[in-house]
Structures are given as structure tokens and as C-alpha cells.
Amino acid sequence: GKARIAVTGLATMGSNLARNLARHGFKVAVHNRTPAKMKALLDEHGHEGDFVGAETLQDLVDSLQTPRQIIIMVKAGGPTDAVIDELSEILEPGDMVIDGGNAHYADTRRREAALKEKGLLFVGAGISGGEEGALNGPSIMPGGPAESYKHVGPVFEEIAAKVDGQPCCVHVGPDGAGHFVKMVHNGIEYADMQLIAEAFDLLSRVGGQTPAEISEVFTQWNSGDLESYLVEITAEVLKHVDANGTPLVQVIEDAAEQKGTGRWTVQEALELGVPVTGIAEAVFARSLSGHTDQRKAVRDAFGASEVVAKPDADLVDDVRQALYASKVVAYAQGFDMIREASKNYDWNIDLGAMATIWRGGCIIRAQFLNRIREAYDANPDLASLLVDNYFRDAVQNAEAAWRRVVVRAVESGVPTPGFVSALAYYDGLRSERLPAALVQGQRDFFGAHTYRRVDRPGSFHTLWSGDRSEVEA
Ligand code: NBP
């Protein structure tokens, strides 16, 4: 018989996804621009399931049941467009193209609209979990028309990670919703990693602990509120020594790279006007780390900062609480961003469902996401994750420790932009009055931008260069 589904693009992600499909009993047609990769997949893994090798896209299309479902797993950007263009020439109305790559959601919107014209269904699916996830169960965030999910949803739910028996896959919303949510997922991942790195830096430089000792701390934290994949792998990385017996973390170049989804998240947040300070600080911290010449110039000019270790009995637990509170803020900001985009594009995204499908398969998988799901399930209109009872109590309990840690960091010269900005965000939201009032006054002074008053309705302007009386604008 014909194949149930197809994968084109058989680099790491595509071949692992195809194997995952085959292992779950789906007959899967496979294709790669360079056929050697397709043949290698069949040679090495053909025994794992029912594969059909296709030399050309036309062969691939011919090998499928109708309506056809073809997953594209090629490099994002131009290569994805090239494959979509070619497919749209040979597919028939009702067929479905699924882009499982890391596309920008705006590209997904454009592609969906273009394929709709041709009677084709287009699904932009965010797939998280790297190569391991693709093979053993990723978190899948499919967008596209609701109708498309009827066909591809059951397949995706079958191959996705499962937590408590629930698949880490749900229809996110129309057109670019899936890729948008995947993008924010990656942004949150940046923030979470940065906060963990700051915790390590404090325990190392203020606490005077060795990487092996800090590894133990993270292992302990992993059995509490902070239990997560990222905390778990942090402990693994920290305890690893290289062939010379040196802790690996001490010999890895301290310049962090990025592929761009964190930057996209911040760019989109700026457009939407959502303060995702945790993600922004994480992206900028990576940029700063990469400016090695500039770092050296400033170290030469000022001398390298000397941090004197001053451990105290409370440091480890204070850092744990600061990490937790900062993490709540970073996730609150990320979910705010999804909510704003959902309103903006009419996506109607269920925030609790997003937390649910991130519990397994993906990089930010964590116990914590159960609490987020409960929060949004109890009240889908939460003004902020921070006001949910559980998180309010958690942040309130952590607040004193959080402030102590920020003070320690600032006094000792260990940069903690994630902890500091998260606290500033929290304090900003809590302030009865913000100095934004003064900013409005300044704007009115130099640009007659007007201001509103707290005591009566309307817009006002002070005649700053005249007699400084107030006029209604
Ligand atoms: P790559 O992103 O490295 O892409 C390599 C694949 O793209 C190969 O199959 C290659 O074919 C194909 N390709 C290229 Br390049 N240009 C093409 C063109 N013009 N026409 C047709 N095919 C073309 O693969 P990957 O790392 O497996 O990632 C696949 C997708 O999944 C990407 O969008 C990526 O961002 C996303 N993703 C990756 C990860 C991860 O952990 N790596 C995680 C989540 C998502 P060839 O063999 O003929 O050169």
C-alpha cells in the first residue's frame, strides 16, 4: 500500500523524525535533495519500520495516500521556500504541507496564505527537543487551519513525548501560531539558561564553591521546585572533567553563541510592546560574552573585577530562591507575549495547553509547567502568572532572599542581569506610582506630547515656554 506520511529533508532532525514515525507503525516515505542521505537512512535504519525511499519529490508525492501529508525538515528560510515551491507545483488540492523546521512565524503566515490560494493546507509546526526529541518524542506545536489537525494531529500525538499519558502536542492555532509559540519557547529557554548560569556564577565566585560542589547543589535543587531538564543537565556539565582532569566548564571559551530564535523573540516583543526583560537580558548577555576584544579592552582599562568569595550559610538557599523567583518572572513574561500575539492575530491560544505540551520532549520541560497549566486552567484571563495564588505565594516567600542575592551580586561585582532585571520588573509592576509620570512631563516639555491627569479626564499640555499655565489639548 501507499505511505501514510512523508518526510523530506533527512539531516539529523528529519531522519530522526522519520524513524520515530516508522517506529510507531506509520508507513513513511522519505526523500532528501541529495539521495545519498535517503539511502543511508534506509541502510542503517530500514529495519526499524516500514519506509519507502523516494529519489525525487515527484516519487515522494506518488508514493503517498491521498490527501497527502508531507513534512519538510530542511534548513529554515530559502531552502524551505524552494521545497514548498516545488511541492506546490506537483501536489493536488486537499494535500497538506507541514513545515517542521524553525521557521519565523511571519514566513509561516505568508506560506500558509500562498498555499491556500492553491487549495493546499499548510501547517507550520514548531518541533522542540533537538535530535533526541525528534527520535524519541518531541514537543510538537502545530499551527495552521483547524481542519489540518484532524489529519495530522493523531499522527503527531502518537510520536510526541507523553507526560502522565498526555501527548505533548496540541493544535496551537491558525497560520503562524505554532511557530510563534515555538519561538517564545526558545526565548524562555534562553532566559532560563541565563538565570541558571548566574546562579552558578554566584555560587562559584561569591560562594567559593568548585564546579563539582555546585553540581551537587544543582542535583539537590533538581529534586524540588526547580526540577527540570535544564537544571539536570547543568549538574551533568558541571561535574564533567576533561581528559586532563580539569572541570570542563573552566576550559570552555566563555563566549555564548546563538542561532537567532532568542533574538526573534525579543524583536517581536518590541513590536508587540511586551516587556520580556528576562529574555532580552539573556540575549544581550550572550552578545556581551562574544565581544571578547571589547571585554579585554575594558579589563585592561579598569583591571579585571576582583570578586572576593564571602560564602555564608544562607547563600546557597538564597540563590535557589532568587533563581526560582526570577524564573517565575521570565515565564510570566513569555506567556504574556503569547497572550498578546494571540489577541493581535486572533489565534485564540490556550495558554494552559502550551504549558501542558512543554512538560515533555522539549528543552524547558519541567515540573514547574504543571503549576503554570493549573494557573491558566483555573483562570485563563490571569493578568500575569505572578498573580496566580501559587506563584504569588512562591514569589512572596522568595522575595527577601531574592533581594539579598541581588545585593550580594551588585556589591561583589558579579553580573546578574537576569536576577536584577526580574526583580526590577516585579518592583515595577508593584509600584503604586512609577516615574513614568516624570517621563510624560519631559515629553510634554520638549515635544508637546501632552499628558493625562489622575484627577480629571482629558489630555493636557503645559505652556512650558509661555506662562506655564495648563491648557486642555
Ligand atoms: P539543517 O538545518 O542542517 O538542514 C539540512 C537539510 O536541508 C538537508 O536535508 C539538506 O539537503 C536540506 N536542504 C538545504 Br541545506 N537546502 C536545500 C534546498 N535548497 N532544497 C532542498 N533541501 C535543502 O538540518 P537539521 O539540523 O536536521 O534541521 C532541520 C530543521 O529543523 C531546520 O529548520 C532546523 O532549524 C530545525 N530544528 C533543528 C533542531 C536541531 O536541534 N538541530 C531542533 C529543532 C528544529 P542536502 O542533504 O541535500 O544538503
Residues whose N, C-alpha, C, O or C-beta is under 5 A from the ligand:
A	BS01	NBP	G9 L10 A11 T12 M13 G14 R33 T34 M73 V74 K75 A76 P79 A82 G100 G101 N102 I127 G130 E131
